[in-house]
Amino acid sequence: MQKITTFLMFEGQAEEAMNYYISLFKDSEVVNIKRYEANMGGTEGKVLHATFTLNGQQFMCIDSNVKHNFTFTPSVSLYVNCESVEEIDHAFAELSKDGQVLMGLDAYPFSDKFGWVNDKFGVSWQLSLGQK
């Protein structure tokens, strides 16, 4: 069990986001999912708590039943070291769909190929191929 785990809080899209992310990265799966039941204070059937892995790295997520005045921000992002041009191109194309490109996929002084996007759920991703 890893000691520190990224925890993502959604407002109704946790399962959709989790399934989307596991479709993008190899060795990824939903480990467990617990749903709100009737009279539990959340929307019945939504994610009370879930654990999933992306390329073997564990994450957790929930659907908050409370509306907050905050959401995800690029000041904290998921950094992915991509293993091939195909992997970074695919991940960038998929994660930027209905999202926001913060830095276009290109060569930068710190990486042979790099891109930074906020996905359609607002989660920020930095994708890098090779280090200079």
C-alpha positions as CSV (number, residue, x, y, z in Angstrom):
1,M,0.0,0.0,0.0
2,Q,1.4,3.4,-0.9
3,K,1.7,5.9,1.9
4,I,0.5,9.0,0.1
5,T,-2.4,8.9,-2.3
6,T,-3.9,11.6,-4.5
7,F,-7.6,12.2,-3.6
8,L,-9.9,13.8,-6.1
9,M,-13.3,15.3,-5.0
10,F,-15.9,15.6,-7.7
11,E,-19.5,16.9,-7.5
12,G,-21.3,14.0,-9.3
13,Q,-18.8,13.0,-12.0
14,A,-16.4,10.8,-9.9
15,E,-17.3,7.5,-11.6
16,E,-17.3,9.0,-15.1
17,A,-13.9,10.6,-14.5
18,M,-12.4,7.5,-12.9
19,N,-13.5,5.3,-15.9
20,Y,-12.3,7.9,-18.3
21,Y,-8.8,8.0,-16.7
22,I,-8.4,4.2,-16.5
23,S,-9.2,4.0,-20.2
24,L,-6.3,6.2,-21.0
25,F,-3.4,4.5,-19.1
26,K,-2.2,0.9,-19.2
27,D,-2.3,-1.2,-16.0
28,S,-5.2,0.8,-14.7
29,E,-8.4,-0.4,-13.0
30,V,-11.1,0.4,-10.5
31,V,-10.0,-1.3,-7.3
32,N,-13.2,-0.7,-5.3
33,I,-16.2,1.5,-5.2
34,K,-18.7,2.2,-2.5
35,R,-21.9,4.1,-3.5
36,Y,-24.3,6.3,-1.6
37,E,-27.4,4.4,-0.5
38,A,-30.8,5.9,0.3
39,N,-30.7,8.1,3.4
40,M,-26.9,8.4,3.5
41,G,-26.8,12.1,2.8
42,G,-25.6,11.9,-0.8
43,T,-27.2,11.2,-4.2
44,E,-28.1,7.6,-4.2
45,G,-25.8,5.6,-6.6
46,K,-23.1,8.2,-6.7
47,V,-19.6,7.5,-5.4
48,L,-19.2,7.7,-1.6
49,H,-15.6,6.5,-2.0
50,A,-13.6,4.8,-4.7
51,T,-10.1,3.6,-5.2
52,F,-8.5,3.2,-8.7
53,T,-5.1,2.8,-10.2
54,L,-3.5,4.5,-13.2
55,N,-0.4,2.6,-14.4
56,G,-0.2,1.0,-11.0
57,Q,-0.4,4.3,-9.1
58,Q,-3.3,4.4,-6.6
59,F,-5.8,7.3,-6.5
60,M,-9.0,7.9,-4.5
61,C,-12.1,9.8,-5.5
62,I,-15.5,10.8,-4.1
63,D,-18.7,12.6,-5.1
64,S,-19.2,15.4,-2.6
65,N,-22.8,16.0,-1.7
66,V,-21.9,19.5,-0.6
67,K,-21.5,22.3,-3.2
68,H,-18.1,24.1,-2.6
69,N,-16.8,27.5,-3.7
70,F,-13.7,25.8,-5.0
71,T,-12.7,23.2,-7.6
72,F,-9.5,21.8,-9.1
73,T,-6.8,24.2,-9.9
74,P,-3.6,23.9,-12.1
75,S,-1.5,24.8,-9.1
76,V,-1.7,21.1,-8.3
77,S,-1.5,18.7,-11.3
78,L,-0.9,15.1,-12.1
79,Y,2.5,14.8,-13.8
80,V,2.9,11.9,-16.2
81,N,6.2,10.6,-17.6
82,C,5.2,9.2,-20.9
83,E,7.1,6.3,-22.4
84,S,6.5,6.9,-26.1
85,V,5.4,9.6,-28.6
86,E,2.2,7.6,-29.2
87,E,1.4,7.6,-25.5
88,I,1.9,11.4,-25.0
89,D,0.1,12.2,-28.2
90,H,-2.9,10.0,-27.3
91,A,-3.1,11.2,-23.7
92,F,-2.8,14.9,-24.7
93,A,-5.5,14.5,-27.4
94,E,-7.9,12.7,-25.1
95,L,-7.3,14.9,-22.0
96,S,-7.6,18.1,-23.9
97,K,-11.0,17.2,-25.4
98,D,-13.6,19.5,-23.9
99,G,-10.9,20.7,-21.6
100,Q,-8.4,23.6,-21.7
101,V,-4.8,23.5,-23.1
102,L,-2.5,25.4,-20.8
103,M,0.7,24.7,-22.7
104,G,0.6,23.2,-26.2
105,L,2.3,19.9,-26.9
106,D,5.8,20.9,-28.0
107,A,9.5,20.7,-27.2
108,Y,10.5,22.9,-24.3
109,P,13.9,23.5,-22.6
110,F,13.1,21.0,-19.9
111,S,11.4,18.3,-22.0
112,D,11.7,16.8,-25.5
113,K,7.9,16.9,-25.7
114,F,5.5,18.4,-23.1
115,G,1.9,19.5,-22.8
116,W,-0.2,20.8,-19.9
117,V,-4.0,20.5,-19.9
118,N,-7.0,20.8,-17.7
119,D,-9.3,18.0,-18.6
120,K,-13.1,18.2,-19.0
121,F,-13.5,17.6,-15.2
122,G,-11.1,20.4,-14.3
123,V,-8.2,18.1,-13.3
124,S,-4.8,19.4,-14.4
125,W,-2.3,17.1,-16.2
126,Q,1.3,17.7,-17.2
127,L,2.5,15.2,-19.8
128,S,6.2,14.8,-20.5
129,L,8.2,12.7,-22.9
130,G,11.9,12.7,-22.0
131,Q,13.9,15.0,-19.9
132,K,16.6,17.4,-21.3
